Amino acid sequence: TTTTVTGWSRVSGTGYGKIGTGLSESSGVFSFGATGIYLINSGITFSDNGNNNYLNNQIHVTTNNSSYGVVSQQTAYVNADASETRVTAAFNQYILDVTDTSNVKFKIRVFGQNAFTIDIDTDRASTFVSAIKLGDT
C-alpha cells in the first residue's frame, strides 16, 4: 500500500529555526516560497507489527502541478517473522531545481506490503521533511 503522508506540522522543539517563510503544505503536497535549488530531506520512522519485510520512504515530484513521479526512494528492511512490534527508519534526500513555484512541488509517500504506523512527534522530529536552499536556479 502506497500512501501520501499528510497532516504535517512544524517542529516545536528546543532551538528550532528557519529562514524566510519555509515550505507550505496542503494535503501532503509541499510548495516553495521562492525559486532555487533545494536539498530535500525526508526521514520516516515506522512502527511495524510483523507484517512487512520492508518499508519505503519515497519523494515524488511534479514540474507541472499535476503529474507526480518517484525521484528518490529509500528502504528500511524489517523481519516479517518477528512476533513483537519493531521500529525502523528510512532517510531520503533529493536535490530539486524549483524553476516555478506554482508548478514544481513534492510530496512524501510511504509504501509497505501491509499495515504499519508512522511515528509522528513534533517536539523530537522522529518523522520529518526539510528543504534547504542551496542557491539560485
TIMI-2910 file (N, C-alpha, C, CB; in pm, 1 decimal, decimal comma, always signed):
<rs>
+----------+----------+----------+----------+----------+----------+----------+----------+----------+----------+----------+----------+------+
!      n_x !      n_y !      n_z !     ca_x !     ca_y !     ca_z !      c_x !      c_y !      c_z !     cb_x !     cb_y !     cb_z ! resn !
+----------+----------+----------+----------+----------+----------+----------+----------+----------+----------+----------+----------+------+
!    +83,8 !   -118,3 !     +0,0 !     +0,0 !     +0,0 !     +0,0 !    +88,1 !   +124,4 !     +0,0 !    -95,2 !     +0,0 !   +121,4 !  Thr !
!    +68,8 !   +211,0 !    -98,6 !   +141,1 !   +338,0 !   -104,6 !    +47,6 !   +449,1 !    -59,2 !   +195,4 !   +365,9 !   -248,6 !  Thr !
!    +94,8 !   +530,2 !    +34,8 !    +12,7 !   +634,9 !    +93,7 !    +90,3 !   +765,4 !    +97,7 !    -33,7 !   +595,3 !   +234,8 !  Thr !
!    +24,9 !   +875,9 !    +63,6 !    +84,3 !  +1008,3 !    +79,9 !    +74,5 !  +1047,1 !   +226,6 !    +13,9 !  +1114,3 !    -11,1 !  Thr !
!   +184,8 !  +1093,1 !   +284,2 !   +185,3 !  +1136,4 !   +423,7 !   +124,7 !  +1276,5 !   +429,2 !   +330,8 !  +1134,6 !   +484,3 !  Val !
!    +23,2 !  +1294,8 !   +512,3 !    -45,9 !  +1423,2 !   +526,6 !    -43,6 !  +1466,9 !   +672,8 !   -192,3 !  +1413,4 !   +475,0 !  Thr !
!    -92,1 !  +1586,4 !   +698,1 !   -104,4 !  +1635,3 !   +835,0 !    +26,4 !  +1680,8 !   +896,1 !   -163,1 !  +1529,8 !   +920,2 !  Gly !
!   +119,3 !  +1727,7 !   +814,4 !   +248,8 !  +1773,4 !   +862,9 !   +232,8 !  +1900,1 !   +946,5 !   +344,7 !  +1798,4 !   +745,4 !  Trp !
!   +319,2 !  +1918,6 !  +1045,1 !   +324,1 !  +2043,4 !  +1121,5 !   +469,3 !  +2077,9 !  +1150,0 !   +243,1 !  +2031,7 !  +1254,2 !  Ser !
!   +494,6 !  +2203,3 !  +1177,4 !   +631,8 !  +2246,8 !  +1205,2 !   +679,0 !  +2191,7 !  +1339,4 !   +641,3 !  +2400,9 !  +1204,5 !  Arg !
!   +806,8 !  +2160,9 !  +1343,9 !   +869,0 !  +2116,2 !  +1468,1 !   +857,6 !  +2228,0 !  +1570,9 !  +1018,2 !  +2075,8 !  +1445,6 !  Val !
!   +833,8 !  +2190,4 !  +1696,1 !   +823,8 !  +2291,4 !  +1802,5 !   +929,3 !  +2269,1 !  +1909,8 !   +684,0 !  +2289,1 !  +1865,6 !  Ser !
!  +1029,2 !  +2187,1 !  +1880,5 !  +1132,1 !  +2154,2 !  +1978,4 !  +1228,1 !  +2268,6 !  +2006,7 !  +1209,4 !  +2035,8 !  +1931,8 !  Gly !
!  +1307,3 !  +2249,0 !  +2107,0 !  +1404,5 !  +2348,1 !  +2152,4 !  +1500,1 !  +2387,1 !  +2040,4 !  +1483,1 !  +2294,6 !  +2272,0 !  Thr !
!  +1514,8 !  +2518,7 !  +2017,6 !  +1612,8 !  +2569,8 !  +1923,0 !  +1575,7 !  +2561,8 !  +1776,6 !  +1736,6 !  +2499,1 !  +1942,0 !  Gly !
!  +1454,0 !  +2517,2 !  +1743,7 !  +1415,4 !  +2508,1 !  +1602,6 !  +1423,7 !  +2644,4 !  +1536,2 !  +1273,3 !  +2451,0 !  +1588,6 !  Tyr !
!  +1468,9 !  +2648,4 !  +1410,7 !  +1477,7 !  +2774,1 !  +1338,3 !  +1456,6 !  +2754,9 !  +1190,3 !  +1610,6 !  +2839,4 !  +1362,8 !  Gly !
!  +1421,3 !  +2864,6 !  +1124,4 !  +1407,0 !  +2864,2 !   +979,3 !  +1435,3 !  +3004,9 !   +927,8 !  +1264,5 !  +2816,1 !   +936,4 !  Lys !
!  +1465,1 !  +3014,0 !   +799,3 !  +1486,9 !  +3142,6 !   +735,0 !  +1373,5 !  +3161,8 !   +634,4 !  +1628,7 !  +3149,9 !   +665,4 !  Ile !
!  +1310,9 !  +3276,7 !   +636,5 !  +1201,1 !  +3303,7 !   +544,3 !  +1073,2 !  +3235,0 !   +586,2 !  +1238,2 !  +3260,6 !   +405,1 !  Gly !
!   +984,8 !  +3215,2 !   +489,2 !   +853,8 !  +3156,9 !   +519,3 !   +857,4 !  +3005,7 !   +530,0 !   +754,5 !  +3196,9 !   +414,0 !  Thr !
!   +958,9 !  +2943,6 !   +476,5 !   +965,9 !  +2798,0 !   +478,6 !   +871,1 !  +2736,5 !   +377,0 !   +934,3 !  +2745,5 !   +617,6 !  Gly !
!   +856,8 !  +2604,8 !   +384,9 !   +767,3 !  +2532,4 !   +295,3 !   +622,5 !  +2553,4 !   +336,6 !   +801,2 !  +2382,8 !   +294,0 !  Leu !
!   +532,7 !  +2544,7 !   +238,9 !   +388,9 !  +2538,7 !   +265,4 !   +345,1 !  +2396,4 !   +234,6 !   +307,9 !  +2644,8 !   +179,4 !  Ser !
!   +246,2 !  +2346,7 !   +308,8 !   +197,3 !  +2210,5 !   +285,1 !    +46,0 !  +2209,5 !   +290,0 !   +255,5 !  +2111,4 !   +388,7 !  Glu !
!    -15,5 !  +2139,4 !   +194,6 !   -159,4 !  +2120,6 !   +191,5 !   -188,9 !  +1981,4 !   +140,0 !   -228,3 !  +2227,9 !   +104,0 !  Ser !
!   -259,8 !  +1901,7 !   +219,3 !   -295,8 !  +1764,0 !   +182,3 !   -173,3 !  +1681,4 !   +143,3 !   -395,9 !  +1765,0 !    +66,8 !  Ser !
!    -60,1 !  +1709,1 !   +207,3 !    +61,5 !  +1633,0 !   +181,3 !   +148,3 !  +1686,9 !    +69,8 !    +26,1 !  +1494,8 !   +150,2 !  Gly !
!   +103,6 !  +1790,3 !     -1,0 !   +180,2 !  +1849,0 !   -110,9 !   +255,7 !  +1971,1 !    -58,7 !    +86,8 !  +1888,1 !   -230,3 !  Val !
!   +388,4 !  +1972,1 !    -79,5 !   +473,8 !  +2081,7 !    -34,4 !   +501,4 !  +2178,2 !   -148,8 !   +605,8 !  +2027,6 !    +22,6 !  Phe !
!   +489,5 !  +2308,7 !   -118,2 !   +516,1 !  +2416,2 !   -213,4 !   +627,4 !  +2504,4 !   -159,0 !   +388,0 !  +2499,6 !   -240,9 !  Ser !
!   +697,1 !  +2571,4 !   -250,4 !   +808,8 !  +2657,5 !   -215,6 !   +767,9 !  +2803,0 !   -225,8 !   +928,9 !  +2629,3 !   -305,6 !  Phe !
!   +826,5 !  +2888,8 !   -141,9 !   +800,2 !  +3031,2 !   -145,0 !   +887,6 !  +3105,8 !   -242,9 !   +818,0 !  +3088,3 !     -9,9 !  Gly !
!   +995,6 !  +3042,9 !   -289,1 !  +1088,8 !  +3108,7 !   -381,8 !  +1153,8 !  +3003,1 !   -470,6 !  +1197,6 !  +3190,0 !   -304,1 !  Ala !
!  +1192,4 !  +3044,2 !   -590,5 !  +1263,7 !  +2953,8 !   -680,0 !  +1405,2 !  +2929,7 !   -625,7 !  +1269,0 !  +3011,8 !   -824,9 !  Thr !
!  +1470,5 !  +2826,0 !   -676,5 !  +1606,7 !  +2795,3 !   -636,6 !  +1634,4 !  +2646,6 !   -643,9 !  +1633,2 !  +2845,9 !   -497,0 !  Gly !
!  +1756,2 !  +2611,4 !   -609,9 !  +1797,3 !  +2471,1 !   -599,8 !  +1787,1 !  +2433,3 !   -452,3 !  +1944,6 !  +2447,9 !   -656,4 !  Ile !
!  +1709,7 !  +2328,4 !   -421,5 !  +1683,2 !  +2288,7 !   -283,5 !  +1727,2 !  +2144,7 !   -258,5 !  +1534,4 !  +2304,7 !   -251,0 !  Tyr !
!  +1780,8 !  +2122,3 !   -140,0 !  +1807,6 !  +1987,7 !    -91,7 !  +1689,5 !  +1948,1 !     -4,8 !  +1943,6 !  +1979,5 !    -12,4 !  Leu !
!  +1615,5 !  +1848,1 !    -49,0 !  +1500,5 !  +1797,1 !    +26,3 !  +1547,5 !  +1678,7 !   +108,7 !  +1382,2 !  +1756,2 !    -68,8 !  Ile !
!  +1514,8 !  +1681,0 !   +237,0 !  +1545,4 !  +1571,0 !   +328,7 !  +1414,5 !  +1515,8 !   +383,1 !  +1639,0 !  +1618,0 !   +444,9 !  Asn !
!  +1405,5 !  +1385,0 !   +391,7 !  +1286,3 !  +1320,5 !   +446,4 !  +1329,8 !  +1202,8 !   +532,7 !  +1189,9 !  +1273,7 !   +332,5 !  Ser !
!  +1284,6 !  +1202,1 !   +655,6 !  +1310,9 !  +1090,8 !   +745,9 !  +1179,3 !  +1036,9 !   +798,7 !  +1402,7 !  +1134,1 !   +862,2 !  Gly !
!  +1155,3 !   +909,0 !   +780,6 !  +1031,2 !   +846,6 !   +827,2 !  +1067,4 !   +737,8 !   +927,7 !   +948,0 !   +787,4 !   +707,4 !  Ile !
!  +1007,8 !   +745,5 !  +1046,7 !  +1021,7 !   +639,6 !  +1147,1 !   +894,6 !   +555,5 !  +1144,0 !  +1047,1 !   +699,2 !  +1291,1 !  Thr !
!   +911,6 !   +426,3 !  +1120,0 !   +799,8 !   +333,1 !  +1107,6 !   +791,7 !   +241,9 !  +1230,1 !   +813,9 !   +249,0 !   +979,2 !  Phe !
!   +669,8 !   +208,9 !  +1270,2 !   +644,6 !   +100,1 !  +1364,6 !   +571,2 !     -7,3 !  +1286,7 !   +561,5 !   +148,2 !  +1491,0 !  Ser !
!   +618,1 !   -131,0 !  +1298,1 !   +558,5 !   -240,5 !  +1221,8 !   +526,1 !   -354,7 !  +1316,2 !   +653,2 !   -288,1 !  +1108,4 !  Asp !
!   +411,9 !   -416,8 !  +1293,9 !   +367,9 !   -526,0 !  +1382,0 !   +403,5 !   -664,9 !  +1331,5 !   +220,2 !   -518,2 !  +1401,0 !  Asn !
!   +494,5 !   -673,3 !  +1235,6 !   +540,4 !   -803,3 !  +1188,5 !   +485,0 !   -844,7 !  +1054,9 !   +506,6 !   -905,7 !  +1287,1 !  Gly !
!   +414,1 !   -756,5 !   +985,2 !   +352,9 !   -792,3 !   +857,8 !   +435,2 !   -754,1 !   +735,8 !   +219,7 !   -728,7 !   +847,8 !  Asn !
!   +540,9 !   -675,9 !   +754,2 !   +616,7 !   -624,4 !   +640,4 !   +760,4 !   -674,9 !   +640,9 !   +615,5 !   -472,3 !   +641,0 !  Asn !
!   +813,0 !   -699,9 !   +521,7 !   +954,5 !   -731,8 !   +506,0 !  +1036,3 !   -604,6 !   +486,5 !   +975,5 !   -827,3 !   +387,4 !  Asn !
!   +973,6 !   -502,3 !   +430,8 !  +1041,2 !   -374,6 !   +407,5 !   +937,5 !   -262,9 !   +405,5 !  +1121,9 !   -377,2 !   +274,1 !  Tyr !
!   +984,7 !   -139,8 !   +428,6 !   +901,8 !    -19,5 !   +423,7 !   +979,1 !    +87,0 !   +346,5 !   +864,0 !    +30,7 !   +568,5 !  Leu !
!   +911,8 !   +160,2 !   +258,0 !   +977,9 !   +258,3 !   +171,7 !   +939,5 !   +400,9 !   +206,4 !   +944,6 !   +231,0 !    +27,0 !  Asn !
!  +1037,4 !   +490,3 !   +197,1 !  +1019,9 !   +635,2 !   +206,7 !  +1049,2 !   +689,0 !    +67,3 !  +1114,8 !   +701,0 !   +317,8 !  Asn !
!   +948,5 !   +748,5 !     +2,8 !   +961,9 !   +794,5 !   -135,0 !   +938,5 !   +945,2 !   -145,0 !   +863,9 !   +719,5 !   -226,0 !  Gln !
!  +1017,0 !  +1011,8 !   -230,7 !   +992,7 !  +1151,3 !   -264,6 !   +935,1 !  +1153,2 !   -406,2 !  +1124,6 !  +1238,1 !   -253,8 !  Ile !
!   +817,5 !  +1214,3 !   -420,9 !   +750,3 !  +1228,4 !   -550,0 !   +751,0 !  +1375,9 !   -587,7 !   +603,9 !  +1172,0 !   -545,2 !  His !
!   +780,9 !  +1406,8 !   -716,0 !   +792,4 !  +1544,7 !   -762,8 !   +702,6 !  +1566,7 !   -883,8 !   +938,7 !  +1578,6 !   -797,6 !  Val !
!   +646,9 !  +1687,8 !   -892,6 !   +579,2 !  +1732,3 !  -1014,0 !   +646,8 !  +1860,8 !  -1061,9 !   +425,9 !  +1754,8 !   -988,8 !  Thr !
!   +655,3 !  +1877,4 !  -1193,1 !   +705,0 !  +2002,4 !  -1250,4 !   +594,1 !  +2073,7 !  -1327,5 !   +825,7 !  +1975,6 !  -1342,7 !  Thr !
!   +471,8 !  +2014,5 !  -1327,4 !   +358,6 !  +2074,4 !  -1397,4 !   +234,8 !  +2087,0 !  -1307,6 !   +324,7 !  +1991,8 !  -1520,6 !  Asn !
!   +254,2 !  +2074,2 !  -1175,3 !   +145,8 !  +2082,8 !  -1077,1 !    +36,7 !  +1980,3 !  -1103,2 !    +85,8 !  +2222,1 !  -1077,3 !  Asn !
!    +74,7 !  +1865,8 !  -1162,4 !    -26,1 !  +1765,1 !  -1195,4 !    +29,6 !  +1623,5 !  -1183,7 !    -79,4 !  +1788,4 !  -1336,3 !  Ser !
!   +120,7 !  +1587,5 !  -1272,6 !   +174,8 !  +1451,5 !  -1277,9 !   +295,1 !  +1437,5 !  -1185,5 !   +214,1 !  +1414,8 !  -1421,9 !  Ser !
!   +289,2 !  +1340,8 !  -1093,7 !   +398,2 !  +1315,8 !   -999,1 !   +472,6 !  +1189,0 !  -1038,4 !   +344,4 !  +1304,4 !   -854,4 !  Tyr !
!   +602,7 !  +1188,3 !  -1012,1 !   +683,8 !  +1069,7 !  -1032,5 !   +778,7 !  +1050,9 !   -915,6 !   +761,5 !  +1079,0 !  -1164,0 !  Gly !
!   +815,8 !   +926,5 !   -888,9 !   +911,0 !   +895,6 !   -782,4 !  +1049,1 !   +938,4 !   -829,6 !   +908,4 !   +743,0 !   -745,0 !  Val !
!  +1117,0 !  +1023,2 !   -751,0 !  +1251,6 !  +1067,3 !   -787,1 !  +1356,7 !  +1009,8 !   -693,8 !  +1259,3 !  +1218,7 !   -786,1 !  Val !
!  +1314,0 !   +962,8 !   -577,4 !  +1408,0 !   +905,6 !   -481,4 !  +1333,1 !   +812,5 !   -387,3 !  +1481,2 !  +1017,0 !   -401,7 !  Ser !
!  +1398,3 !   +701,3 !   -353,1 !  +1335,8 !   +604,4 !   -262,6 !  +1441,6 !   +539,1 !   -175,2 !  +1258,1 !   +497,1 !   -341,9 !  Gln !
!  +1412,1 !   +529,2 !    -47,7 !  +1497,6 !   +455,8 !    +45,7 !  +1413,3 !   +350,5 !   +115,9 !  +1564,4 !   +551,8 !   +149,3 !  Gln !
!  +1475,5 !   +237,7 !   +145,6 !  +1404,2 !   +124,1 !   +201,7 !  +1460,7 !    +86,8 !   +337,9 !  +1411,0 !     +4,6 !   +106,9 !  Thr !
!  +1369,2 !    +61,0 !   +431,4 !  +1405,6 !     +7,3 !   +562,8 !  +1359,9 !   -137,7 !   +564,8 !  +1340,6 !    +90,6 !   +681,5 !  Ala !
!  +1452,7 !   -228,5 !   +591,7 !  +1418,6 !   -370,5 !   +595,9 !  +1384,9 !   -411,5 !   +738,2 !  +1534,1 !   -456,5 !   +541,0 !  Tyr !
!  +1279,8 !   -491,1 !   +751,2 !  +1235,4 !   -541,3 !   +881,2 !  +1208,9 !   -690,6 !   +869,1 !  +1107,8 !   -465,8 !   +930,5 !  Val !
!  +1198,4 !   -756,8 !   +981,6 !  +1176,3 !   -901,1 !   +985,0 !  +1028,0 !   -929,9 !   +999,8 !  +1255,8 !   -966,5 !  +1099,8 !  Asn !
!   +964,7 !   -976,5 !   +892,4 !   +820,9 !  -1003,9 !   +895,2 !   +785,5 !  -1120,6 !   +986,6 !   +771,1 !  -1032,3 !   +755,3 !  Ala !
!   +883,2 !  -1198,7 !  +1030,6 !   +854,8 !  -1313,4 !  +1116,6 !   +857,3 !  -1278,8 !  +1264,6 !   +953,7 !  -1423,1 !  +1089,4 !  Asp !
!   +895,9 !  -1158,2 !  +1298,6 !   +905,2 !  -1120,6 !  +1440,1 !   +765,6 !  -1112,7 !  +1501,7 !   +979,0 !   -985,0 !  +1456,1 !  Ala !
!   +756,0 !  -1147,1 !  +1628,7 !   +626,0 !  -1150,3 !  +1695,7 !   +592,6 !  -1020,8 !  +1768,4 !   +622,0 !  -1264,1 !  +1793,2 !  Ser !
!   +690,5 !   -930,7 !  +1783,5 !   +663,7 !   -804,9 !  +1853,1 !   +675,7 !   -687,0 !  +1756,0 !   +760,9 !   -787,0 !  +1972,5 !  Glu !
!   +625,0 !   -572,3 !  +1797,5 !   +634,3 !   -451,0 !  +1715,7 !   +778,7 !   -406,2 !  +1707,9 !   +545,6 !   -337,9 !  +1773,1 !  Thr !
!   +821,8 !   -370,5 !  +1586,7 !   +957,3 !   -322,2 !  +1566,2 !   +953,2 !   -180,7 !  +1511,9 !  +1034,7 !   -414,6 !  +1471,0 !  Arg !
!  +1056,2 !   -104,4 !  +1542,0 !  +1068,5 !    +33,0 !  +1492,8 !  +1190,2 !    +38,2 !  +1401,8 !  +1081,0 !   +136,7 !  +1611,2 !  Val !
!  +1174,8 !   +104,9 !  +1287,6 !  +1283,8 !   +121,8 !  +1192,8 !  +1266,3 !   +257,0 !  +1124,8 !  +1287,1 !     +5,6 !  +1088,2 !  Thr !
!  +1366,5 !   +301,8 !  +1052,4 !  +1358,0 !   +432,5 !   +987,2 !  +1424,7 !   +427,9 !   +850,3 !  +1423,1 !   +541,4 !  +1074,8 !  Ala !
!  +1378,3 !   +516,7 !   +761,9 !  +1438,5 !   +532,8 !   +629,6 !  +1457,7 !   +681,6 !   +603,8 !  +1350,0 !   +467,2 !   +517,9 !  Ala !
!  +1580,3 !   +720,6 !   +567,7 !  +1615,1 !   +860,4 !   +540,4 !  +1635,0 !   +876,9 !   +390,8 !  +1743,4 !   +903,7 !   +618,6 !  Phe !
!  +1585,8 !   +987,0 !   +335,0 !  +1587,3 !  +1007,3 !   +191,4 !  +1628,0 !  +1151,2 !   +159,0 !  +1449,6 !   +974,8 !   +130,9 !  Asn !
!  +1694,4 !  +1171,7 !    +45,2 !  +1734,5 !  +1305,5 !     +0,7 !  +1715,7 !  +1318,1 !   -149,5 !  +1881,2 !  +1334,7 !    +39,0 !  Gln !
!  +1694,7 !  +1443,1 !   -192,7 !  +1687,5 !  +1470,4 !   -335,1 !  +1718,5 !  +1618,5 !   -357,4 !  +1547,2 !  +1432,6 !   -392,8 !  Tyr !
!  +1793,5 !  +1650,5 !   -462,8 !  +1819,9 !  +1790,1 !   -498,5 !  +1721,6 !  +1827,6 !   -609,3 !  +1970,2 !  +1811,7 !   -544,7 !  Ile !
!  +1640,2 !  +1931,2 !   -581,9 !  +1532,5 !  +1970,1 !   -671,8 !  +1552,8 !  +2112,9 !   -720,9 !  +1396,7 !  +1956,4 !   -602,1 !  Leu !
!  +1542,0 !  +2132,0 !   -852,3 !  +1551,0 !  +2263,7 !   -913,7 !  +1409,5 !  +2320,0 !   -924,8 !  +1620,9 !  +2256,7 !  -1054,1 !  Asp !
!  +1378,0 !  +2414,8 !   -839,5 !  +1245,3 !  +2478,0 !   -838,0 !  +1251,5 !  +2600,5 !   -928,8 !  +1201,1 !  +2517,8 !   -691,2 !  Val !
!  +1210,2 !  +2581,0 !  -1054,3 !  +1213,4 !  +2688,7 !  -1153,6 !  +1083,7 !  +2768,6 !  -1156,3 !  +1240,8 !  +2631,6 !  -1291,3 !  Thr !
!   +977,8 !  +2713,0 !  -1097,8 !   +846,0 !  +2777,1 !  -1099,0 !   +771,6 !  +2732,7 !   -973,1 !   +764,7 !  +2740,3 !  -1229,5 !  Asp !
!   +747,4 !  +2824,5 !   -880,6 !   +685,8 !  +2787,6 !   -752,0 !   +539,8 !  +2744,9 !   -766,3 !   +694,7 !  +2904,4 !   -655,2 !  Thr !
!   +475,0 !  +2776,7 !   -876,4 !   +336,3 !  +2733,9 !   -898,5 !   +327,9 !  +2590,5 !   -948,7 !   +267,9 !  +2826,6 !   -997,6 !  Ser !
!   +432,5 !  +2543,4 !  -1013,8 !   +426,8 !  +2411,5 !  -1077,7 !   +517,4 !  +2306,3 !  -1016,2 !   +461,1 !  +2425,1 !  -1220,3 !  Asn !
!   +630,1 !  +2344,5 !   -956,6 !   +724,1 !  +2247,5 !   -900,8 !   +690,3 !  +2226,7 !   -753,0 !   +872,7 !  +2295,7 !   -918,5 !  Val !
!   +649,8 !  +2104,2 !   -720,2 !   +608,0 !  +2069,2 !   -584,3 !   +652,4 !  +1926,2 !   -555,3 !   +452,8 !  +2084,4 !   -566,7 !  Lys !
!   +641,9 !  +1887,1 !   -428,7 !   +675,7 !  +1748,8 !   -395,3 !   +586,5 !  +1698,7 !   -283,7 !   +823,3 !  +1736,8 !   -354,9 !  Phe !
!   +584,0 !  +1566,4 !   -269,3 !   +514,3 !  +1502,7 !   -158,5 !   +591,9 !  +1379,8 !   -115,8 !   +369,3 !  +1465,4 !   -197,4 !  Lys !
!   +568,9 !  +1338,8 !     +7,6 !   +633,7 !  +1219,6 !    +62,4 !   +529,9 !  +1107,9 !    +63,6 !   +691,8 !  +1246,0 !   +207,0 !  Ile !
!   +567,2 !   +994,6 !     +5,8 !   +479,1 !   +878,0 !     +6,0 !   +553,2 !   +763,9 !    +73,7 !   +434,8 !   +838,6 !   -139,3 !  Arg !
!   +479,0 !   +679,2 !   +138,8 !   +536,1 !   +562,9 !   +206,2 !   +469,2 !   +436,9 !   +151,6 !   +518,3 !   +573,1 !   +361,4 !  Val !
!   +544,9 !   +328,4 !   +153,3 !   +494,9 !   +202,4 !    +99,1 !   +533,1 !    +87,5 !   +190,2 !   +549,1 !   +178,4 !    -42,4 !  Phe !
!   +439,4 !     -3,3 !   +210,3 !   +463,6 !   -129,0 !   +279,5 !   +369,8 !   -233,7 !   +222,9 !   +444,3 !   -114,0 !   +433,0 !  Gly !
!   +405,6 !   -360,9 !   +238,5 !   +319,9 !   -466,6 !   +186,0 !   +188,3 !   -474,8 !   +262,3 !   +391,8 !   -600,6 !   +191,9 !  Gln !
!   +191,0 !   -437,8 !   +391,6 !    +74,9 !   -448,5 !   +478,8 !    +69,7 !   -326,5 !   +570,9 !    +79,6 !   -580,2 !   +561,4 !  Asn !
!    -14,8 !   -330,5 !   +670,3 !    -34,7 !   -217,8 !   +762,1 !    +92,2 !   -187,2 !   +841,9 !   -150,7 !   -247,6 !   +858,0 !  Ala !
!   +113,4 !    -57,6 !   +868,5 !   +224,0 !     -8,8 !   +950,9 !   +182,6 !   +126,0 !  +1006,7 !   +357,9 !     +1,9 !   +868,9 !  Phe !
!   +262,1 !   +179,1 !  +1099,0 !   +235,2 !   +308,2 !  +1160,4 !   +355,8 !   +398,1 !  +1140,3 !   +202,1 !   +292,9 !  +1310,9 !  Thr !
!   +330,9 !   +528,5 !  +1119,6 !   +437,3 !   +627,7 !  +1111,2 !   +442,0 !   +700,3 !  +1244,6 !   +414,6 !   +727,7 !   +992,0 !  Ile !
!   +560,8 !   +710,3 !  +1302,8 !   +579,3 !   +780,3 !  +1430,1 !   +585,8 !   +930,1 !  +1404,2 !   +708,0 !   +731,5 !  +1503,0 !  Asp !
!   +491,3 !  +1004,2 !  +1460,5 !   +487,2 !  +1149,1 !  +1442,7 !   +491,5 !  +1214,4 !  +1580,3 !   +359,5 !  +1193,1 !  +1363,2 !  Ile !
!   +594,5 !  +1293,7 !  +1603,2 !   +611,4 !  +1363,8 !  +1730,2 !   +682,8 !  +1494,4 !  +1701,0 !   +690,9 !  +1277,3 !  +1834,6 !  Asp !
!   +613,2 !  +1607,8 !  +1711,3 !   +669,1 !  +1735,2 !  +1666,8 !   +779,7 !  +1789,6 !  +1756,0 !   +560,7 !  +1835,9 !  +1657,6 !  Thr !
!   +790,6 !  +1743,9 !  +1880,0 !   +896,9 !  +1800,3 !  +1963,8 !  +1027,8 !  +1725,1 !  +1952,0 !   +853,6 !  +1801,8 !  +2107,5 !  Asp !
!  +1030,9 !  +1613,5 !  +1879,5 !  +1158,2 !  +1544,8 !  +1859,3 !  +1184,6 !  +1508,3 !  +1713,5 !  +1162,1 !  +1420,5 !  +1943,1 !  Arg !
!  +1095,1 !  +1546,0 !  +1624,3 !  +1113,4 !  +1527,8 !  +1479,4 !  +1154,4 !  +1385,8 !  +1441,2 !  +1217,5 !  +1624,8 !  +1428,6 !  Ala !
!  +1082,5 !  +1285,5 !  +1491,6 !  +1112,7 !  +1147,2 !  +1455,4 !  +1075,5 !  +1116,4 !  +1310,5 !  +1039,6 !  +1051,8 !  +1548,5 !  Ser !
!   +978,3 !  +1187,9 !  +1257,5 !   +944,3 !  +1184,7 !  +1115,5 !   +947,1 !  +1330,0 !  +1069,8 !   +802,3 !  +1115,7 !  +1088,4 !  Thr !
!  +1019,9 !  +1357,9 !   +960,6 !  +1039,1 !  +1498,0 !   +924,2 !  +1061,5 !  +1516,4 !   +775,8 !  +1155,3 !  +1555,8 !   +999,9 !  Phe !
!  +1041,3 !  +1641,2 !   +731,6 !  +1078,5 !  +1687,9 !   +598,0 !  +1146,2 !  +1821,7 !   +616,2 !   +953,8 !  +1698,9 !   +501,7 !  Val !
!  +1253,9 !  +1845,1 !   +542,0 !  +1315,7 !  +1976,9 !   +540,0 !  +1360,8 !  +2007,9 !   +398,9 !  +1434,6 !  +1984,7 !   +638,7 !  Ser !
!  +1369,6 !  +2136,6 !   +368,4 !  +1420,2 !  +2180,6 !   +239,4 !  +1520,9 !  +2292,0 !   +266,5 !  +1303,8 !  +2229,0 !   +144,4 !  Ala !
!  +1642,3 !  +2273,3 !   +220,5 !  +1749,2 !  +2369,8 !   +240,7 !  +1784,7 !  +2429,7 !   +103,9 !  +1874,6 !  +2302,8 !   +308,8 !  Ile !
!  +1773,7 !  +2561,6 !    +93,7 !  +1805,6 !  +2626,7 !    -33,6 !  +1957,6 !  +2631,0 !    -49,7 !  +1744,5 !  +2770,9 !    -40,4 !  Lys !
!  +2004,4 !  +2571,1 !   -158,6 !  +2147,5 !  +2565,2 !   -185,8 !  +2194,5 !  +2684,2 !   -269,9 !  +2181,7 !  +2434,8 !   -256,7 !  Leu !
!  +2104,6 !  +2739,0 !   -350,8 !  +2141,9 !  +2852,6 !   -435,4 !  +2030,2 !  +2885,5 !   -532,3 !  +2271,3 !  +2823,1 !   -512,2 !  Gly !
!  +2057,4 !  +2981,9 !   -616,1 !  +1958,0 !  +3024,6 !   -715,9 !  +1954,4 !  +2928,2 !   -832,2 !  +1988,5 !  +3166,1 !   -766,4 !  Asp !
!  +1839,6 !  +2923,7 !   -898,2 !  +1822,4 !  +2835,2 !  -1012,8 !  +1874,5 !  +2901,2 !  -1139,8 !  +1674,8 !  +2796,7 !  -1029,6 !  Thr !
+----------+----------+----------+----------+----------+----------+----------+----------+----------+----------+----------+----------+------+
</rs>
